[in-house]
Amino acid sequence: MNEQHLGSCLCGAIRFKLEGQLERFFLCHCAYCRKDTGSAHAANLFFSIANLEWLSGQERLSTYKLPKTRHARCFCSTCGSAMPHVAEQWIAVPAGCLDTELAAKPNAHLFIASKARWDHDLDTVPTFDGFPS
């Protein structure tokens, strides 16, 4: 079943529309993805057959390919937000750049041997709706 999603970067300069069949949703804990996102893991959607249409700001896209690896990052050159990356066999879409709701849940955590030491038992950490008082 094809899905249609809209997405954008933090500054709003780049906007896109994606239509296709979501195949995988992975949370990747590898050292590259942790550095890339500055967080515990990347959350990426993978489509092998999809139509990605840049609605605005395509000229602001930049791509960094980590030498000697398959790791690449496409991002807004103004605000740094992660954007979809088109590779030979798939389109990788950072889940956080979508403006539409995503019904899918992640299929798997990847590279858990590289998981950050502090990324454990997080359900016991206090939660707040905003910044704590």
C-alpha positions as CSV (number, residue, x, y, z in Angstrom):
1,M,0.0,0.0,0.0
2,N,1.5,3.3,-1.1
3,E,1.7,6.1,1.5
4,Q,2.1,9.8,0.9
5,H,4.0,12.0,3.2
6,L,5.0,15.6,3.3
7,G,8.2,16.8,5.0
8,S,10.4,19.8,5.6
9,C,13.6,21.0,7.3
10,L,13.7,23.0,10.6
11,C,13.9,26.4,8.9
12,G,11.2,25.5,6.3
13,A,13.3,26.3,3.3
14,I,13.3,22.7,2.0
15,R,10.0,21.0,1.5
16,F,9.2,17.6,-0.1
17,K,6.5,15.1,-1.0
18,L,7.2,11.4,-0.9
19,E,4.9,8.7,-2.2
20,G,5.7,5.0,-2.0
21,Q,5.7,1.8,0.0
22,L,7.5,1.9,3.3
23,E,9.6,-1.2,3.6
24,R,11.7,-0.8,6.7
25,F,11.8,1.5,9.7
26,F,15.1,1.1,11.6
27,L,16.5,2.7,14.7
28,C,20.3,2.5,14.1
29,H,22.7,2.8,17.1
30,C,25.9,2.6,15.1
31,A,28.6,5.1,16.0
32,Y,28.2,6.8,12.6
33,C,24.4,7.4,13.2
34,R,25.0,8.5,16.8
35,K,27.5,11.1,15.6
36,D,25.3,12.0,12.6
37,T,22.3,12.8,14.7
38,G,23.9,13.8,18.0
39,S,21.6,11.5,19.8
40,A,21.1,7.9,20.9
41,H,20.2,6.6,17.4
42,A,19.0,7.5,13.9
43,A,15.4,6.8,13.0
44,N,15.2,6.1,9.3
45,L,12.5,5.0,6.9
46,F,13.5,3.0,3.8
47,F,11.7,2.9,0.5
48,S,13.0,1.0,-2.5
49,I,10.2,2.1,-4.8
50,A,9.0,5.7,-4.2
51,N,8.6,9.0,-5.8
52,L,10.4,11.8,-4.0
53,E,9.5,15.3,-5.2
54,W,11.3,18.4,-3.9
55,L,8.7,21.1,-3.5
56,S,11.1,23.9,-2.6
57,G,14.7,24.5,-1.5
58,Q,16.4,21.7,-3.4
59,E,19.3,24.0,-4.1
60,R,20.0,24.1,-0.3
61,L,20.5,20.4,-0.1
62,S,24.0,19.2,0.8
63,T,25.3,15.7,1.0
64,Y,28.2,14.3,3.0
65,K,29.4,10.8,2.2
66,L,31.6,9.2,4.8
67,P,34.7,7.8,2.9
68,K,35.0,4.0,2.6
69,T,31.5,3.4,4.0
70,R,27.9,3.3,2.9
71,H,27.0,6.1,5.4
72,A,25.8,9.3,3.8
73,R,23.9,12.3,5.1
74,C,21.7,14.7,3.2
75,F,20.9,17.9,5.0
76,C,19.7,21.5,4.7
77,S,22.7,23.7,4.3
78,T,20.9,26.5,6.2
79,C,19.6,24.8,9.3
80,G,21.4,21.4,9.2
81,S,18.2,19.3,9.4
82,A,18.5,15.8,8.1
83,M,16.7,15.3,4.7
84,P,15.9,12.3,2.5
85,H,18.9,10.7,0.8
86,V,18.5,9.0,-2.5
87,A,20.9,6.1,-3.0
88,E,21.1,3.5,-5.8
89,Q,18.6,1.0,-4.4
90,W,16.6,2.9,-1.8
91,I,15.5,6.3,-0.4
92,A,16.4,6.8,3.2
93,V,14.1,9.3,5.0
94,P,14.8,10.5,8.5
95,A,11.5,9.9,10.3
96,G,11.8,13.2,12.2
97,C,11.7,15.4,9.1
98,L,8.1,14.2,8.2
99,D,5.3,16.7,8.7
100,T,2.6,14.1,8.3
101,E,1.8,11.5,10.9
102,L,3.6,8.1,10.5
103,A,1.5,5.1,11.5
104,A,4.4,2.6,11.3
105,K,6.5,1.5,14.3
106,P,10.2,0.6,14.0
107,N,11.0,-2.8,12.7
108,A,14.2,-3.2,14.6
109,H,17.1,-1.6,16.5
110,L,20.3,-2.0,14.6
111,F,24.0,-2.2,15.8
112,I,23.0,-2.5,19.4
113,A,26.6,-3.4,20.3
114,S,27.4,0.2,19.6
115,K,24.5,1.5,21.7
116,A,25.4,4.5,24.0
117,R,26.0,3.4,27.6
118,W,23.5,6.0,28.8
119,D,20.8,4.6,26.5
120,H,19.4,2.0,28.9
121,D,16.4,1.7,31.2
122,L,15.0,5.1,29.9
123,D,11.5,4.2,30.9
124,T,12.5,4.9,34.6
125,V,13.7,8.5,33.8
126,P,11.1,11.2,34.8
127,T,9.1,12.7,31.9
128,F,7.7,16.2,31.4
129,D,5.4,17.8,28.8
130,G,7.9,20.6,28.4
131,F,11.0,21.9,30.2
132,P,10.8,21.1,33.9
133,S,10.2,24.0,36.3
